[in-house]
Amino acid sequence: MKKIILFLFLGAGLLCNSQQMTLKKGVVIDSIAIKDSIPESYSLYIPTSFEMDRNWPILFVFDMEGKGKQAIRMFTGAAEKQGYILAASNNVNDSLSTSQNILITGRMFNNIIGLLPVQKNRIYSAGFDSGARFASVLPIFVKGIAGVISCGAVYPNMEILDTKNLFHFIGIVGKEDYAYPEMLAGKSLMGRLKFPNQLLVFNGGHVWPNNQYLGKAMEIFTLSAIGKGLSEKDEGYVNDTYAQNLEEINLLIGSNRLIQADNLLDEVISVYRVLKDIDSLKKIKRDLNKNKLFKTRVRNENNSFLKESFIKEDYVYYLEEDLATYNYNNLGWWIYQMGELKKYDSSKIEAEREMGKRLLGYVNALIEDNIDIVNSGTPVDQEALSLLWMMKTITDPMDHSYYLKIISNSAEMGDYGTSLFYLEELLKKGYMDKAELYRLENTALLRITPEFNEIVAKYLKDARYETIEE
C-alpha cells in the first residue's frame, strides 16, 4: 500500500469562508459541495451549542458505500450531548482504491477546516465494518487524526502501526460479533505497542452499537483530551461521567453480566486514573476477580474461543478445497455444519450460545469475501461463483438474492433442473414477489415451461402462464 501523507493546516486564517455560508445547527445537512469544479460532497452535523468564537472537536464518520447522511445519523445524539461536529463524505467507496478514498477524504478535511473552527489535536475518525477499517488506517496516512472509533472491526494491519505516531483507538463490538475474539486480541497487542486504547463490549452481533456506546467512546476522547491538557478541565463533567460509569458497572454486576462489567471496569480505570482517585474502582475490580461465577464465565469464554478457532480453521480449509475442486458434493457437509451451529442456540452455557452466533456470522462473511474475490477475477470463474451462491443459501437461507442468482445462472446454462430446485426452495422460504420471478434475467425459456409454472402456482396460487396437459 502506497503511503500518502495529507498535511492539514489548521490555522485560524482559513476561517474566512465561514462568512459565506449559513449552516443550520442541530440537523444533518446533506450534500455540501467541496467545490463547483469537483463533483464531491459531504454531510455535516453541527451541535446546537456550537458558536464560532471557540474551536470544536470533530468526528469524521465513514460509510464505504458513500452514504454519509445515514452514517452521521448514528452519532448525532452522542455528538449533541458531547459537543462534537460530525462530517461524512458521500463519495468514499469500497470500489475505489485506498489512495483514491484518502484523496477524497483529504479534500473534505480541508474544506471543513476552512469553513469551521476545528480544534487542533481533536480530530477523530469512525466507522462500522469496512468503514471502521478505513477510519482506522487514516492516522497512518493523514496527519492530525488523534483517535479512531472502530465499530465491529479489528485494526486491519498491525504491521503498519508506527509507535512514533501514536493515536487513540477505541473499539466497540458485540459479544456475538465474529470480530469479538480478534478485537480482544488486538486490544492486547495495541497495549503492548503503547497505543492508548479501549474496547467497549455490548450484548449483540455484527451491527452498529447503540447511541450509549457511541457516546461513551466520544466521552472517552473528551476525558483523554482533558487529561492531556488539550481541553480545559471541567470538574463537574469529570465527576458526572465518573458517577454514570460507576452506576453502569454496578448495574452490570447486579444483572450478572460480569464479563462486561470487568471489561468496563478496565476501561474506566484506564481513563480516569489521571483525572481522579480510582480506589473505589480498584476495590470493585478486586472483588469481582474473586467472584466464583465470574471465574466460571471467564473460563467458559476462553474455552469457547479455543473451540471457535478450530472450527474457523475447518471452514477456511474446506471452503478452499471445495472451490479448488468445484466440489458440489460437499454441500451436505455445510448443511451439517449449520445444524451443529443451531445446537448451540439451546446450550446452557452462555459463552457457547454466543460462540454459535459468532461462527454463523464468520462463515457468512468468509463466503461473501470469496464471492468478492471471484467477482474481481478476469474472467470470472462462474462455476466457483455458483458454488458460493449455493453455500450462501445454506448459511443464510433467508437471503433470497442468492436463490435468484442461481435460478438465473442455471437457466442461462440450460440447467433447468437446478433452476427449478432452487425456485422451489426459494418459495418454501416464503418468497412472494411473483413479478420479479417473471422478469428474472436469462429465464425467458424457463418461465414458459410447465414445470416452472406448476411450482409457482403451487406456492403463489396463480402462475402467469397456464400449464398444458398432454
Residue pairs with C-beta under 8 A, 6 or more apart in sequence:
1 98
1 160
2 99
3 140
3 141
4 99
4 102
4 103
4 141
5 141
5 142
5 143
6 102
6 103
6 105
6 106
6 109
6 141
6 142
6 143
7 143
8 106
8 109
8 110
8 113
8 123
8 142
8 143
8 144
9 113
10 113
10 118
10 120
10 144
12 117
14 113
14 114
15 52
15 114
15 115
15 116
15 117
16 114
17 114
17 115
18 52
18 115
18 116
18 117
21 115
23 29
23 44
23 46
23 115
24 46
25 46
25 47
25 48
25 50
26 46
26 47
26 48
26 80
27 45
28 43
28 44
28 45
28 69
28 72
28 73
28 76
29 43
29 44
29 45
29 46
30 41
30 43
30 68
30 69
30 90
31 41
31 43
31 90
32 41
32 42
32 43
32 44
32 111
33 40
33 41
34 40
34 41
34 42
34 107
34 108
34 111
35 111
38 107
40 89
40 90
40 91
40 104
40 107
40 108
41 68
41 89
41 90
41 91
42 68
42 87
42 88
42 89
42 90
42 91
42 108
42 111
42 112
43 68
43 69
43 71
43 72
43 87
43 88
43 90
44 72
44 85
44 86
44 87
44 112
45 72
45 75
45 76
45 79
45 85
45 86
45 87
46 85
46 116
47 56
47 79
47 80
47 83
47 84
47 85
48 80
49 83
50 56
50 85
52 117
53 117
54 117
55 117
55 118
55 119
55 120
55 122
56 83
56 84
56 85
56 116
56 117
56 118
56 119
56 122
57 83
57 84
57 85
57 118
57 119
57 122
57 123
57 124
57 221
57 222
57 225
58 84
58 85
58 86
58 87
58 112
58 116
58 118
58 119
58 122
58 123
58 124
59 75
59 79
59 84
59 85
59 86
59 87
59 124
59 125
59 126
59 149
59 218
60 86
60 87
60 88
60 89
60 105
60 108
60 109
60 123
60 124
60 125
60 126
60 135
60 138
61 68
61 71
61 72
61 74
61 75
61 86
61 87
61 88
61 125
61 126
61 127
61 131
61 135
62 71
62 88
62 89
62 92
62 105
62 125
62 126
62 127
62 131
62 132
62 134
62 135
63 70
63 71
63 88
63 92
63 127
63 128
63 131
64 92
64 93
64 94
64 101
64 127
64 130
64 131
64 134
65 93
65 94
66 89
66 90
66 91
66 92
66 93
67 90
68 87
68 88
68 89
68 90
69 88
69 90
71 88
71 127
71 128
71 131
72 86
72 87
72 88
74 128
74 208
74 211
74 214
75 84
75 86
75 126
75 214
75 218
76 86
77 211
77 214
77 215
78 84
78 211
78 214
78 215
78 217
78 218
79 85
79 86
79 218
81 215
82 215
82 218
82 219
82 222
83 222
84 218
85 112
85 116
85 118
87 108
87 112
89 104
89 105
89 108
91 104
92 101
92 104
92 105
92 134
93 101
94 130
96 104
98 134
98 137
101 134
102 138
102 141
102 142
105 138
105 142
106 142
109 123
109 142
112 118
119 230
119 231
120 144
121 144
121 146
121 225
121 230
122 146
122 221
122 225
122 230
122 231
123 144
123 145
123 146
124 145
124 146
124 147
124 148
124 149
124 221
125 135
125 136
125 138
125 139
125 145
125 147
125 148
125 149
126 132
126 135
126 148
126 149
126 150
126 151
126 214
126 217
127 133
127 134
127 135
127 149
127 150
127 151
127 153
128 151
128 152
128 153
128 208
129 151
129 152
129 153
129 206
130 153
132 148
132 149
132 150
132 151
132 152
132 153
133 150
133 153
133 156
135 148
135 149
135 150
136 148
136 150
136 153
136 155
136 156
136 169
137 156
137 157
137 160
138 145
138 148
139 145
139 146
139 148
139 165
139 167
140 160
140 161
140 162
140 165
145 167
146 167
146 168
146 221
147 167
147 168
147 169
147 170
147 221
147 224
148 167
148 168
148 169
148 170
149 170
149 172
149 214
149 217
149 218
150 169
150 170
150 171
150 172
151 171
151 172
151 173
151 208
151 209
151 214
152 172
152 173
152 174
152 177
152 179
152 206
152 207
152 208
153 171
153 179
153 183
154 171
154 179
154 182
154 183
154 185
154 186
155 161
155 169
155 186
155 190
158 186
158 189
158 190
158 193
161 190
161 193
161 195
163 193
163 194
163 195
166 194
166 195
166 196
167 195
168 195
168 196
168 197
168 220
168 221
168 224
169 190
169 195
169 196
169 197
169 198
170 197
170 198
170 199
170 200
170 217
170 220
170 221
171 183
171 186
171 187
171 197
171 198
171 199
171 200
172 199
172 200
172 201
172 202
172 209
172 213
172 214
172 217
173 179
173 180
173 183
173 199
173 200
173 201
173 202
174 180
174 201
174 202
174 203
174 204
174 205
174 206
174 207
174 209
175 201
175 202
175 203
175 204
175 259
175 260
175 354
176 203
176 204
176 205
176 206
176 354
176 357
176 358
176 361
177 204
177 205
177 206
177 207
177 358
177 361
178 206
178 358
178 359
178 361
178 362
178 365
179 206
180 201
180 354
180 358
181 305
181 308
181 309
181 358
183 199
184 199
187 197
187 198
187 199
190 197
191 197
196 224
196 270
198 217
198 220
198 267
198 270
198 271
199 263
199 267
200 209
200 213
200 216
200 217
200 263
200 264
200 267
201 259
201 260
201 263
201 264
202 209
202 210
202 213
202 260
203 257
203 260
205 357
205 358
205 361
206 361
206 365
219 241
220 267
220 271
222 231
222 237
223 238
223 241
223 271
223 272
223 275
224 271
225 231
226 232
226 233
226 234
226 237
226 238
226 275
227 271
227 274
227 275
233 275
238 272
238 275
238 276
239 276
242 268
242 272
242 275
242 276
245 264
245 268
246 268
246 280
246 281
248 264
249 261
249 264
249 265
249 268
249 281
249 284
250 284
252 258
252 260
252 261
252 264
253 261
253 284
253 288
256 293
258 288
258 291
258 293
258 294
258 297
259 294
259 297
259 298
259 301
261 288
262 285
262 288
262 289
262 294
265 281
265 284
265 285
265 288
266 285
268 278
268 281
269 278
269 281
269 282
269 285
272 278
272 281
288 294
289 295
297 350
297 351
300 349
300 350
300 351
300 352
301 351
303 351
304 349
304 351
304 352
304 354
304 355
305 355
307 355
308 355
308 358
308 359
311 359
312 359
312 362
315 337
315 359
315 362
315 363
315 366
316 366
318 330
318 333
319 366
319 367
319 370
319 391
321 327
321 330
322 330
322 387
323 370
323 384
323 387
323 388
326 383
326 384
326 387
327 387
328 387
328 390
331 390
331 391
331 394
334 391
334 394
334 395
335 394
337 363
338 360
338 394
338 395
341 356
341 359
341 360
342 356
343 356
344 352
344 353
344 355
344 356
344 357
344 359
345 353
345 356
347 353
347 356
360 395
363 395
364 392
364 395
364 396
367 388
367 391
367 392
367 395
368 392
370 388
371 385
371 388
371 389
371 392
374 380
374 381
374 384
374 385
374 388
375 385
382 409
385 409
386 406
386 409
386 410
389 402
389 405
389 406
389 409
390 402
390 406
392 399
392 402
393 399
393 402
393 403
393 406
393 422
393 425
396 402
397 429
398 429
400 426
400 429
400 431
403 422
403 423
403 425
403 426
403 429
403 431
404 426
404 436
404 440
406 418
406 419
406 422
407 419
407 422
407 423
407 426
407 440
407 443
407 446
408 419
408 440
408 441
408 442
408 443
409 442
410 416
410 417
410 418
410 419
410 422
411 419
411 440
411 442
411 443
411 445
411 446
412 442
416 446
416 449
416 451
419 443
419 446
419 452
420 446
420 451
420 452
420 455
423 437
423 452
423 455
423 456
424 455
424 459
427 455
427 456
427 458
427 459
427 460
428 459
432 460
434 456
434 460
434 464
437 447
437 456
438 447
438 464
440 447
443 452
446 452
447 453
447 464
447 465
448 465
450 467
450 468
452 463
453 463
453 464
453 465
453 466
453 467
454 463
454 467
456 463
456 464
457 463
457 467
